[in-house]
Amino acid sequence: MHGIGRIYFLQNGYSLNKIGECDIPATIIDRYKIFPRIMMGVVTLLTYQAVHWFMTIPHDQVNMYNTSLVSVCMGALTGSFGMWLNKETKTDRGN
């Protein structure tokens, strides 16, 4: 067990602070791609809410600003999904 400051690193890569709580190592966060998945979920949820809001507007009250907002949200979802899929195909799956 090697100590650096208040964190001690164990043999399996996990670390315990002085209180004894286990910290998640960065390798697990990177391996399971937690942050990109959370961000894709948030972008998908926000786009769904924007489209749902747009569909509840009466047809006589729809204007260019409402339409452009939903268009930008859909474009952002499409772009981020495309970049996410492109990154997934380049990820090393051998490890």
Residue, then its C-alpha position, 0 to 999 in steps of 0.5 A: m500500500h503506497g500513500i500519497g497525501r491522504i489517499y492510499f493505493l491498494q494492489n487492485g487499483y482501488s484506493l481508500n482514504k483515511i476514513g475507509e471509503c473506497d474511491i472509483p479509479a479513473t480507469i473504471i470511469d474511462r473503461y465504461k465511458i460514464f461521462p459520454r453516456i451521461m451527456m448523451g442521455v442528457v442531450t437526448l432528454l433535453t431534445y425530447q422535451a423540446v420536441h414535446w413542448f413544440m408539439t403542444i403549441p397550438h398551430d396558430q401560435v407557432n412562429m419562426y423562433n419556436t421552429s428554429l429552437v427545435s431545429v437547433c436542438m435536433g441538429a445538436l442531438t444528431g451531431s453529438f450522436g454522430m460523433w459519439l458513434n464515430k468515437e465508439t468505432k475507433t475505441d480499442r475493444g481488445n482490452 
